[in-house]
Amino acid sequence: MLILDKTKNKVKSEPFTVSVTISKENPLSYFSLVRDVTIPVKEGTVPQDYSISIAFEKTKPGAA
């Protein structure tokens, strides 16, 4: 997870791992993750000044 302010400066970064098994025989998998996130906001800002990004990375050889 990456949180940026309106000037694209990093406010907070918090990587985490979710284990999911997807095989050629069963190429679909479902997962969910619920987390509480605290965002340090500056005085005078509004919610629109921040963006939250979530990205998926393959970590095992052969992952697509």
All heavy atoms as a GROMACS GRO file, in nm:
protein
  496
    1MET      N    1   0.084  -0.115   0.000
    1MET     CA    2   0.000   0.000   0.000
    1MET      C    3   0.090   0.123   0.000
    1MET      O    4   0.190   0.129   0.070
    1MET     CB    5  -0.090   0.000   0.123
    1MET     CG    6  -0.167   0.126   0.139
    1MET     SD    7  -0.248   0.142   0.297
    1MET     CE    8  -0.110   0.143   0.408
    2LEU      N    9   0.052   0.219  -0.080
    2LEU     CA   10   0.128   0.343  -0.090
    2LEU      C   11   0.030   0.460  -0.084
    2LEU      O   12  -0.070   0.461  -0.156
    2LEU     CB   13   0.205   0.347  -0.222
    2LEU     CG   14   0.283   0.474  -0.253
    2LEU    CD1   15   0.394   0.497  -0.152
    2LEU    CD2   16   0.339   0.467  -0.394
    3ILE      N   17   0.058   0.556   0.002
    3ILE     CA   18  -0.026   0.674   0.013
    3ILE      C   19   0.057   0.795  -0.027
    3ILE      O   20   0.167   0.816   0.025
    3ILE     CB   21  -0.080   0.692   0.157
    3ILE    CG1   22  -0.162   0.568   0.195
    3ILE    CG2   23  -0.162   0.819   0.168
    3ILE    CD1   24  -0.205   0.566   0.339
    4LEU      N   25   0.003   0.872  -0.123
    4LEU     CA   26   0.071   0.992  -0.173
    4LEU      C   27  -0.016   1.114  -0.146
    4LEU      O   28  -0.138   1.105  -0.144
    4LEU     CB   29   0.093   0.981  -0.325
    4LEU     CG   30   0.175   0.863  -0.374
    4LEU    CD1   31   0.174   0.861  -0.526
    4LEU    CD2   32   0.316   0.867  -0.320
    5ASP      N   33   0.051   1.229  -0.127
    5ASP     CA   34  -0.024   1.353  -0.115
    5ASP      C   35  -0.044   1.413  -0.254
    5ASP      O   36  -0.002   1.354  -0.354
    5ASP     CB   37   0.041   1.450  -0.017
    5ASP     CG   38   0.178   1.501  -0.062
    5ASP    OD1   39   0.215   1.482  -0.181
    5ASP    OD2   40   0.249   1.560   0.021
    6LYS      N   41  -0.108   1.528  -0.263
    6LYS     CA   42  -0.140   1.586  -0.394
    6LYS      C   43  -0.017   1.627  -0.475
    6LYS      O   44  -0.024   1.641  -0.595
    6LYS     CB   45  -0.237   1.702  -0.380
    6LYS     CG   46  -0.181   1.824  -0.310
    6LYS     CD   47  -0.287   1.931  -0.301
    6LYS     CE   48  -0.236   2.051  -0.222
    6LYS     NZ   49  -0.342   2.152  -0.210
    7THR      N   50   0.097   1.642  -0.410
    7THR     CA   51   0.221   1.675  -0.482
    7THR      C   52   0.302   1.548  -0.513
    7THR      O   53   0.416   1.557  -0.553
    7THR     CB   54   0.307   1.774  -0.401
    7THR    OG1   55   0.341   1.715  -0.274
    7THR    CG2   56   0.235   1.905  -0.380
    8LYS      N   57   0.240   1.431  -0.493
    8LYS     CA   58   0.300   1.300  -0.521
    8LYS      C   59   0.413   1.264  -0.426
    8LYS      O   60   0.497   1.180  -0.456
    8LYS     CB   61   0.348   1.288  -0.667
    8LYS     CG   62   0.240   1.315  -0.769
    8LYS     CD   63   0.128   1.216  -0.759
    8LYS     CE   64   0.024   1.242  -0.866
    8LYS     NZ   65  -0.101   1.180  -0.842
    9ASN      N   66   0.418   1.329  -0.310
    9ASN     CA   67   0.515   1.291  -0.207
    9ASN      C   68   0.459   1.175  -0.126
    9ASN      O   69   0.340   1.172  -0.095
    9ASN     CB   70   0.544   1.409  -0.113
    9ASN     CG   71   0.626   1.516  -0.180
    9ASN    OD1   72   0.720   1.488  -0.253
    9ASN    ND2   73   0.589   1.641  -0.156
   10LYS      N   74   0.546   1.080  -0.092
   10LYS     CA   75   0.503   0.964  -0.015
   10LYS      C   76   0.469   1.006   0.127
   10LYS      O   77   0.549   1.065   0.196
   10LYS     CB   78   0.612   0.858  -0.015
   10LYS     CG   79   0.573   0.732   0.060
   10LYS     CD   80   0.668   0.615   0.043
   10LYS     CE   81   0.811   0.648   0.066
   10LYS     NZ   82   0.899   0.532   0.065
   11VAL      N   83   0.346   0.974   0.169
   11VAL     CA   84   0.301   1.002   0.304
   11VAL      C   85   0.323   0.877   0.390
   11VAL      O   86   0.365   0.886   0.505
   11VAL     CB   87   0.152   1.042   0.305
   11VAL    CG1   88   0.100   1.059   0.446
   11VAL    CG2   89   0.131   1.168   0.224
   12LYS      N   90   0.294   0.760   0.331
   12LYS     CA   91   0.306   0.635   0.404
   12LYS      C   92   0.319   0.520   0.304
   12LYS      O   93   0.257   0.522   0.198
   12LYS     CB   94   0.183   0.613   0.492
   12LYS     CG   95   0.189   0.492   0.582
   12LYS     CD   96   0.068   0.490   0.675
   12LYS     CE   97   0.082   0.379   0.776
   12LYS     NZ   98  -0.027   0.381   0.874
   13SER      N   99   0.400   0.423   0.339
   13SER     CA  100   0.416   0.303   0.257
   13SER      C  101   0.416   0.183   0.351
   13SER      O  102   0.488   0.184   0.452
   13SER     CB  103   0.547   0.310   0.179
   13SER     OG  104   0.566   0.191   0.106
   14GLU      N  105   0.334   0.086   0.322
   14GLU     CA  106   0.323  -0.030   0.410
   14GLU      C  107   0.303  -0.156   0.326
   14GLU      O  108   0.191  -0.191   0.290
   14GLU     CB  109   0.206  -0.011   0.506
   14GLU     CG  110   0.197  -0.114   0.614
   14GLU     CD  111   0.084  -0.083   0.711
   14GLU    OE1  112   0.061   0.036   0.741
   14GLU    OE2  113   0.020  -0.178   0.756
   15PRO      N  114   0.411  -0.226   0.291
   15PRO     CA  115   0.395  -0.350   0.214
   15PRO      C  116   0.339  -0.462   0.302
   15PRO      O  117   0.361  -0.464   0.423
   15PRO     CB  118   0.537  -0.382   0.169
   15PRO     CG  119   0.626  -0.314   0.266
   15PRO     CD  120   0.550  -0.194   0.318
   16PHE      N  121   0.265  -0.552   0.243
   16PHE     CA  122   0.216  -0.669   0.314
   16PHE      C  123   0.198  -0.783   0.215
   16PHE      O  124   0.196  -0.762   0.094
   16PHE     CB  125   0.086  -0.641   0.390
   16PHE     CG  126  -0.023  -0.579   0.308
   16PHE    CD1  127  -0.112  -0.657   0.236
   16PHE    CD2  128  -0.036  -0.442   0.303
   16PHE    CE1  129  -0.212  -0.598   0.161
   16PHE    CE2  130  -0.136  -0.383   0.229
   16PHE     CZ  131  -0.224  -0.462   0.158
   17THR      N  132   0.190  -0.903   0.266
   17THR     CA  133   0.183  -1.023   0.183
   17THR      C  134   0.052  -1.096   0.206
   17THR      O  135   0.006  -1.109   0.320
   17THR     CB  136   0.299  -1.118   0.219
   17THR    OG1  137   0.423  -1.049   0.198
   17THR    CG2  138   0.296  -1.243   0.134
   18VAL      N  139  -0.007  -1.140   0.097
   18VAL     CA  140  -0.127  -1.224   0.101
   18VAL      C  141  -0.093  -1.348   0.019
   18VAL      O  142  -0.055  -1.338  -0.097
   18VAL     CB  143  -0.249  -1.153   0.039
   18VAL    CG1  144  -0.369  -1.245   0.037
   18VAL    CG2  145  -0.279  -1.025   0.114
   19SER      N  146  -0.103  -1.465   0.079
   19SER     CA  147  -0.072  -1.590   0.008
   19SER      C  148  -0.195  -1.639  -0.065
   19SER      O  149  -0.303  -1.654  -0.006
   19SER     CB  150  -0.026  -1.697   0.107
   19SER     OG  151   0.095  -1.657   0.167
   20VAL      N  152  -0.179  -1.663  -0.196
   20VAL     CA  153  -0.287  -1.714  -0.280
   20VAL      C  154  -0.228  -1.818  -0.372
   20VAL      O  155  -0.121  -1.799  -0.428
   20VAL     CB  156  -0.350  -1.600  -0.364
   20VAL    CG1  157  -0.458  -1.654  -0.456
   20VAL    CG2  158  -0.403  -1.490  -0.276
   21THR      N  159  -0.296  -1.932  -0.386
   21THR     CA  160  -0.251  -2.036  -0.476
   21THR      C  161  -0.340  -2.036  -0.600
   21THR      O  162  -0.462  -2.052  -0.589
   21THR     CB  163  -0.257  -2.174  -0.408
   21THR    OG1  164  -0.172  -2.171  -0.293
   21THR    CG2  165  -0.209  -2.283  -0.503
   22ILE      N  166  -0.278  -2.016  -0.715
   22ILE     CA  167  -0.348  -2.020  -0.843
   22ILE      C  168  -0.272  -2.118  -0.932
   22ILE      O  169  -0.153  -2.102  -0.954
   22ILE     CB  170  -0.354  -1.880  -0.909
   22ILE    CG1  171  -0.423  -1.782  -0.815
   22ILE    CG2  172  -0.422  -1.887  -1.044
   22ILE    CD1  173  -0.422  -1.639  -0.863
   23SER      N  174  -0.341  -2.218  -0.982
   23SER     CA  175  -0.276  -2.319  -1.065
   23SER      C  176  -0.332  -2.313  -1.208
   23SER      O  177  -0.435  -2.250  -1.233
   23SER     CB  178  -0.300  -2.459  -1.006
   23SER     OG  179  -0.438  -2.490  -1.011
   24LYS      N  180  -0.265  -2.380  -1.300
   24LYS     CA  181  -0.315  -2.387  -1.438
   24LYS      C  182  -0.449  -2.459  -1.442
   24LYS      O  183  -0.535  -2.427  -1.523
   24LYS     CB  184  -0.214  -2.458  -1.526
   24LYS     CG  185  -0.090  -2.378  -1.553
   24LYS     CD  186   0.005  -2.451  -1.644
   24LYS     CE  187   0.129  -2.368  -1.666
   24LYS     NZ  188   0.224  -2.434  -1.757
   25GLU      N  189  -0.465  -2.558  -1.356
   25GLU     CA  190  -0.590  -2.635  -1.353
   25GLU      C  191  -0.706  -2.553  -1.296
   25GLU      O  192  -0.821  -2.575  -1.330
   25GLU     CB  193  -0.573  -2.763  -1.270
   25GLU     CG  194  -0.470  -2.861  -1.325
   25GLU     CD  195  -0.326  -2.820  -1.294
   25GLU    OE1  196  -0.303  -2.749  -1.193
   25GLU    OE2  197  -0.238  -2.854  -1.373
   26ASN      N  198  -0.676  -2.463  -1.205
   26ASN     CA  199  -0.778  -2.378  -1.142
   26ASN      C  200  -0.727  -2.234  -1.141
   26ASN      O  201  -0.674  -2.186  -1.041
   26ASN     CB  202  -0.807  -2.427  -0.999
   26ASN     CG  203  -0.923  -2.354  -0.936
   26ASN    OD1  204  -0.999  -2.288  -1.005
   26ASN    ND2  205  -0.936  -2.364  -0.806
   27PRO      N  206  -0.742  -2.163  -1.255
   27PRO     CA  207  -0.679  -2.031  -1.269
   27PRO      C  208  -0.751  -1.917  -1.197
   27PRO      O  209  -0.713  -1.802  -1.212
   27PRO     CB  210  -0.680  -2.009  -1.419
   27PRO     CG  211  -0.798  -2.087  -1.467
   27PRO     CD  212  -0.807  -2.207  -1.376
   28LEU      N  213  -0.853  -1.948  -1.117
   28LEU     CA  214  -0.922  -1.844  -1.042
   28LEU      C  215  -0.903  -1.868  -0.894
   28LEU      O  216  -0.902  -1.980  -0.846
   28LEU     CB  217  -1.072  -1.846  -1.073
   28LEU     CG  218  -1.110  -1.818  -1.218
   28LEU    CD1  219  -1.260  -1.837  -1.235
   28LEU    CD2  220  -1.070  -1.680  -1.259
   29SER      N  221  -0.888  -1.760  -0.821
   29SER     CA  222  -0.876  -1.770  -0.677
   29SER      C  223  -0.936  -1.645  -0.616
   29SER      O  224  -0.930  -1.537  -0.674
   29SER     CB  225  -0.730  -1.784  -0.635
   29SER     OG  226  -0.719  -1.803  -0.498
   30TYR      N  227  -0.995  -1.660  -0.499
   30TYR     CA  228  -1.056  -1.547  -0.431
   30TYR      C  229  -0.985  -1.525  -0.298
   30TYR      O  230  -0.945  -1.620  -0.232
   30TYR     CB  231  -1.205  -1.575  -0.405
   30TYR     CG  232  -1.281  -1.594  -0.534
   30TYR    CD1  233  -1.304  -1.721  -0.584
   30TYR    CD2  234  -1.328  -1.485  -0.605
   30TYR    CE1  235  -1.373  -1.740  -0.704
   30TYR    CE2  236  -1.397  -1.502  -0.723
   30TYR     CZ  237  -1.419  -1.630  -0.772
   30TYR     OH  238  -1.486  -1.647  -0.889
   31PHE      N  239  -0.967  -1.400  -0.264
   31PHE     CA  240  -0.906  -1.368  -0.136
   31PHE      C  241  -0.954  -1.230  -0.094
   31PHE      O  242  -1.005  -1.153  -0.174
   31PHE     CB  243  -0.752  -1.371  -0.144
   31PHE     CG  244  -0.696  -1.270  -0.240
   31PHE    CD1  245  -0.659  -1.144  -0.197
   31PHE    CD2  246  -0.678  -1.302  -0.374
   31PHE    CE1  247  -0.607  -1.050  -0.285
   31PHE    CE2  248  -0.625  -1.209  -0.462
   31PHE     CZ  249  -0.590  -1.084  -0.418
   32SER      N  250  -0.940  -1.205   0.032
   32SER     CA  251  -0.973  -1.072   0.083
   32SER      C  252  -0.879  -1.040   0.198
   32SER      O  253  -0.822  -1.128   0.261
   32SER     CB  254  -1.118  -1.065   0.129
   32SER     OG  255  -1.138  -1.147   0.241
   33LEU      N  256  -0.864  -0.913   0.223
   33LEU     CA  257  -0.780  -0.866   0.332
   33LEU      C  258  -0.841  -0.736   0.384
   33LEU      O  259  -0.871  -0.647   0.306
   33LEU     CB  260  -0.637  -0.841   0.283
   33LEU     CG  261  -0.540  -0.786   0.385
   33LEU    CD1  262  -0.509  -0.892   0.490
   33LEU    CD2  263  -0.413  -0.742   0.318
   34VAL      N  264  -0.863  -0.730   0.511
   34VAL     CA  265  -0.918  -0.609   0.573
   34VAL      C  266  -0.814  -0.555   0.669
   34VAL      O  267  -0.762  -0.629   0.753
   34VAL     CB  268  -1.049  -0.641   0.648
   34VAL    CG1  269  -1.102  -0.517   0.717
   34VAL    CG2  270  -1.152  -0.701   0.554
   35ARG      N  271  -0.781  -0.429   0.653
   35ARG     CA  272  -0.681  -0.365   0.739
   35ARG      C  273  -0.729  -0.227   0.780
   35ARG      O  274  -0.791  -0.156   0.702
   35ARG     CB  275  -0.548  -0.349   0.664
   35ARG     CG  276  -0.483  -0.480   0.630
   35ARG     CD  277  -0.352  -0.454   0.558
   35ARG     NE  278  -0.260  -0.386   0.644
   35ARG     CZ  279  -0.148  -0.439   0.692
   35ARG    NH1  280  -0.117  -0.561   0.662
   35ARG    NH2  281  -0.068  -0.370   0.768
   36ASP      N  282  -0.696  -0.189   0.901
   36ASP     CA  283  -0.717  -0.051   0.944
   36ASP      C  284  -0.592   0.027   0.904
   36ASP      O  285  -0.481  -0.017   0.930
   36ASP     CB  286  -0.736  -0.042   1.095
   36ASP     CG  287  -0.869  -0.098   1.140
   36ASP    OD1  288  -0.967  -0.085   1.065
   36ASP    OD2  289  -0.873  -0.156   1.250
   37VAL      N  290  -0.613   0.141   0.840
   37VAL     CA  291  -0.501   0.223   0.796
   37VAL      C  292  -0.517   0.362   0.856
   37VAL      O  293  -0.623   0.424   0.844
   37VAL     CB  294  -0.497   0.233   0.641
   37VAL    CG1  295  -0.385   0.324   0.596
   37VAL    CG2  296  -0.482   0.095   0.579
   38THR      N  297  -0.413   0.410   0.919
   38THR     CA  298  -0.412   0.545   0.973
   38THR      C  299  -0.326   0.632   0.883
   38THR      O  300  -0.211   0.598   0.856
   38THR     CB  301  -0.355   0.547   1.116
   38THR    OG1  302  -0.435   0.460   1.198
   38THR    CG2  303  -0.357   0.686   1.174
   39ILE      N  304  -0.383   0.739   0.836
   39ILE     CA  305  -0.311   0.828   0.744
   39ILE      C  306  -0.278   0.958   0.819
   39ILE      O  307  -0.368   1.027   0.868
   39ILE     CB  308  -0.396   0.860   0.620
   39ILE    CG1  309  -0.431   0.731   0.547
   39ILE    CG2  310  -0.323   0.957   0.528
   39ILE    CD1  311  -0.533   0.750   0.438
   40PRO      N  312  -0.148   0.989   0.828
   40PRO     CA  313  -0.111   1.116   0.893
   40PRO      C  314  -0.141   1.233   0.797
   40PRO      O  315  -0.078   1.248   0.695
   40PRO     CB  316   0.040   1.101   0.916
   40PRO     CG  317   0.086   1.002   0.814
   40PRO     CD  318  -0.032   0.913   0.786
   41VAL      N  319  -0.243   1.312   0.829
   41VAL     CA  320  -0.283   1.422   0.742
   41VAL      C  321  -0.233   1.555   0.798
   41VAL      O  322  -0.223   1.573   0.918
   41VAL     CB  323  -0.436   1.427   0.722
   41VAL    CG1  324  -0.486   1.302   0.654
   41VAL    CG2  325  -0.508   1.446   0.853
   42LYS      N  326  -0.202   1.643   0.705
   42LYS     CA  327  -0.155   1.776   0.745
   42LYS      C  328  -0.274   1.869   0.764
   42LYS      O  329  -0.376   1.856   0.695
   42LYS     CB  330  -0.063   1.833   0.636
   42LYS     CG  331   0.064   1.755   0.620
   42LYS     CD  332   0.149   1.814   0.508
   42LYS     CE  333   0.272   1.731   0.485
   42LYS     NZ  334   0.350   1.777   0.370
   43GLU      N  335  -0.260   1.962   0.854
   43GLU     CA  336  -0.364   2.061   0.879
   43GLU      C  337  -0.392   2.138   0.751
   43GLU      O  338  -0.300   2.176   0.678
   43GLU     CB  339  -0.321   2.157   0.990
   43GLU     CG  340  -0.429   2.251   1.034
   43GLU     CD  341  -0.389   2.336   1.152
   43GLU    OE1  342  -0.306   2.290   1.234
   43GLU    OE2  343  -0.438   2.449   1.162
   44GLY      N  344  -0.519   2.157   0.720
   44GLY     CA  345  -0.557   2.234   0.602
   44GLY      C  346  -0.576   2.149   0.477
   44GLY      O  347  -0.608   2.203   0.372
   45THR      N  348  -0.557   2.016   0.487
   45THR     CA  349  -0.578   1.931   0.371
   45THR      C  350  -0.718   1.871   0.374
   45THR      O  351  -0.786   1.873   0.476
   45THR     CB  352  -0.473   1.818   0.364
   45THR    OG1  353  -0.486   1.737   0.482
   45THR    CG2  354  -0.332   1.872   0.355
   46VAL      N  355  -0.759   1.818   0.259
   46VAL     CA  356  -0.889   1.752   0.244
   46VAL      C  357  -0.865   1.612   0.189
   46VAL      O  358  -0.758   1.584   0.135
   46VAL     CB  359  -0.983   1.833   0.152
   46VAL    CG1  360  -1.020   1.967   0.215
   46VAL    CG2  361  -0.922   1.854   0.016
   47PRO      N  362  -0.963   1.522   0.202
   47PRO     CA  363  -0.943   1.385   0.155
   47PRO      C  364  -0.899   1.376   0.008
   47PRO      O  365  -0.820   1.289  -0.028
   47PRO     CB  366  -1.080   1.320   0.174
   47PRO     CG  367  -1.141   1.395   0.288
   47PRO     CD  368  -1.093   1.536   0.270
   48GLN      N  369  -0.944   1.467  -0.075
   48GLN     CA  370  -0.907   1.465  -0.217
   48GLN      C  371  -0.759   1.491  -0.239
   48GLN      O  372  -0.707   1.470  -0.349
   48GLN     CB  373  -0.989   1.569  -0.296
   48GLN     CG  374  -1.137   1.539  -0.300
   48GLN     CD  375  -1.212   1.590  -0.178
   48GLN    OE1  376  -1.156   1.630  -0.075
   48GLN    NE2  377  -1.345   1.587  -0.187
   49ASP      N  378  -0.688   1.537  -0.138
   49ASP     CA  379  -0.545   1.565  -0.149
   49ASP      C  380  -0.461   1.438  -0.141
   49ASP      O  381  -0.339   1.444  -0.159
   49ASP     CB  382  -0.499   1.661  -0.039
   49ASP     CG  383  -0.554   1.801  -0.057
   49ASP    OD1  384  -0.594   1.836  -0.171
   49ASP    OD2  385  -0.558   1.876   0.042
   50TYR      N  386  -0.522   1.323  -0.115
   50TYR     CA  387  -0.447   1.199  -0.095
   50TYR      C  388  -0.494   1.091  -0.191
   50TYR      O  389  -0.611   1.087  -0.230
   50TYR     CB  390  -0.463   1.150   0.049
   50TYR     CG  391  -0.409   1.248   0.149
   50TYR    CD1  392  -0.489   1.347   0.204
   50TYR    CD2  393  -0.275   1.244   0.187
   50TYR    CE1  394  -0.438   1.438   0.294
   50TYR    CE2  395  -0.223   1.336   0.277
   50TYR     CZ  396  -0.306   1.433   0.330
   50TYR     OH  397  -0.254   1.524   0.418
   51SER      N  398  -0.401   1.004  -0.229
   51SER     CA  399  -0.437   0.887  -0.309
   51SER      C  400  -0.375   0.763  -0.245
   51SER      O  401  -0.264   0.768  -0.191
   51SER     CB  402  -0.388   0.903  -0.453
   51SER     OG  403  -0.247   0.907  -0.459
   52ILE      N  404  -0.450   0.654  -0.250
   52ILE     CA  405  -0.404   0.526  -0.196
   52ILE      C  406  -0.391   0.429  -0.312
   52ILE      O  407  -0.486   0.412  -0.390
   52ILE     CB  408  -0.504   0.471  -0.092
   52ILE    CG1  409  -0.518   0.570   0.024
   52ILE    CG2  410  -0.459   0.335  -0.042
   52ILE    CD1  411  -0.625   0.533   0.124
   53SER      N  412  -0.275   0.364  -0.324
   53SER     CA  413  -0.251   0.268  -0.431
   53SER      C  414  -0.221   0.131  -0.373
   53SER      O  415  -0.149   0.119  -0.274
   53SER     CB  416  -0.131   0.311  -0.516
   53SER     OG  417  -0.154   0.437  -0.575
   54ILE      N  418  -0.279   0.030  -0.436
   54ILE     CA  419  -0.253  -0.108  -0.401
   54ILE      C  420  -0.200  -0.175  -0.527
   54ILE      O  421  -0.256  -0.160  -0.635
   54ILE     CB  422  -0.382  -0.180  -0.356
   54ILE    CG1  423  -0.450  -0.106  -0.242
   54ILE    CG2  424  -0.354  -0.325  -0.321
   54ILE    CD1  425  -0.375  -0.105  -0.112
   55ALA      N  426  -0.092  -0.250  -0.516
   55ALA     CA  427  -0.034  -0.318  -0.632
   55ALA      C  428  -0.009  -0.464  -0.600
   55ALA      O  429   0.012  -0.501  -0.485
   55ALA     CB  430   0.098  -0.251  -0.671
   56PHE      N  431  -0.012  -0.546  -0.703
   56PHE     CA  432   0.015  -0.688  -0.690
   56PHE      C  433   0.147  -0.718  -0.759
   56PHE      O  434   0.173  -0.669  -0.868
   56PHE     CB  435  -0.096  -0.771  -0.754
   56PHE     CG  436  -0.229  -0.752  -0.689
   56PHE    CD1  437  -0.319  -0.658  -0.738
   56PHE    CD2  438  -0.264  -0.826  -0.578
   56PHE    CE1  439  -0.442  -0.640  -0.678
   56PHE    CE2  440  -0.387  -0.808  -0.516
   56PHE     CZ  441  -0.475  -0.715  -0.567
   57GLU      N  442   0.229  -0.798  -0.694
   57GLU     CA  443   0.357  -0.837  -0.751
   57GLU      C  444   0.368  -0.988  -0.753
   57GLU      O  445   0.327  -1.055  -0.659
   57GLU     CB  446   0.473  -0.781  -0.668
   57GLU     CG  447   0.480  -0.631  -0.668
   57GLU     CD  448   0.597  -0.580  -0.585
   57GLU    OE1  449   0.682  -0.661  -0.543
   57GLU    OE2  450   0.604  -0.459  -0.564
   58LYS      N  451   0.424  -1.042  -0.861
   58LYS     CA  452   0.449  -1.185  -0.862
   58LYS      C  453   0.583  -1.210  -0.795
   58LYS      O  454   0.680  -1.137  -0.815
   58LYS     CB  455   0.446  -1.240  -1.004
   58LYS     CG  456   0.549  -1.178  -1.098
   58LYS     CD  457   0.534  -1.238  -1.236
   58LYS     CE  458   0.640  -1.181  -1.328
   58LYS     NZ  459   0.631  -1.237  -1.461
   59THR      N  460   0.588  -1.310  -0.710
   59THR     CA  461   0.711  -1.335  -0.637
   59THR      C  462   0.767  -1.474  -0.660
   59THR      O  463   0.880  -1.500  -0.627
   59THR     CB  464   0.688  -1.318  -0.486
   59THR    OG1  465   0.586  -1.406  -0.442
   59THR    CG2  466   0.649  -1.174  -0.453
   60LYS      N  467   0.688  -1.563  -0.716
   60LYS     CA  468   0.736  -1.699  -0.739
   60LYS      C  469   0.770  -1.716  -0.885
   60LYS      O  470   0.703  -1.661  -0.973
   60LYS     CB  471   0.629  -1.799  -0.699
   60LYS     CG  472   0.592  -1.790  -0.554
   60LYS     CD  473   0.590  -1.923  -0.493
   60LYS     CE  474   0.561  -1.905  -0.345
   60LYS     NZ  475   0.582  -2.019  -0.269
   61PRO      N  476   0.873  -1.795  -0.918
   61PRO     CA  477   0.906  -1.822  -1.059
   61PRO      C  478   0.785  -1.884  -1.130
   61PRO      O  479   0.717  -1.969  -1.073
   61PRO     CB  480   1.022  -1.922  -1.051
   61PRO     CG  481   1.079  -1.904  -0.914
   61PRO     CD  482   0.964  -1.861  -0.826
   62GLY      N  483   0.757  -1.836  -1.248
   62GLY     CA  484   0.645  -1.888  -1.325
   62GLY      C  485   0.513  -1.819  -1.296
   62GLY      O  486   0.413  -1.849  -1.359
   63ALA      N  487   0.512  -1.727  -1.202
   63ALA     CA  488   0.388  -1.654  -1.173
   63ALA      C  489   0.356  -1.564  -1.291
   63ALA      O  490   0.444  -1.509  -1.355
   63ALA     CB  491   0.402  -1.574  -1.044
   64ALA      N  492   0.228  -1.548  -1.319
   64ALA     CA  493   0.188  -1.467  -1.434
   64ALA      C  494   0.136  -1.332  -1.390
   64ALA      O  495   0.095  -1.311  -1.282
   64ALA     CB  496   0.082  -1.539  -1.513
   0.00000   0.00000   0.00000
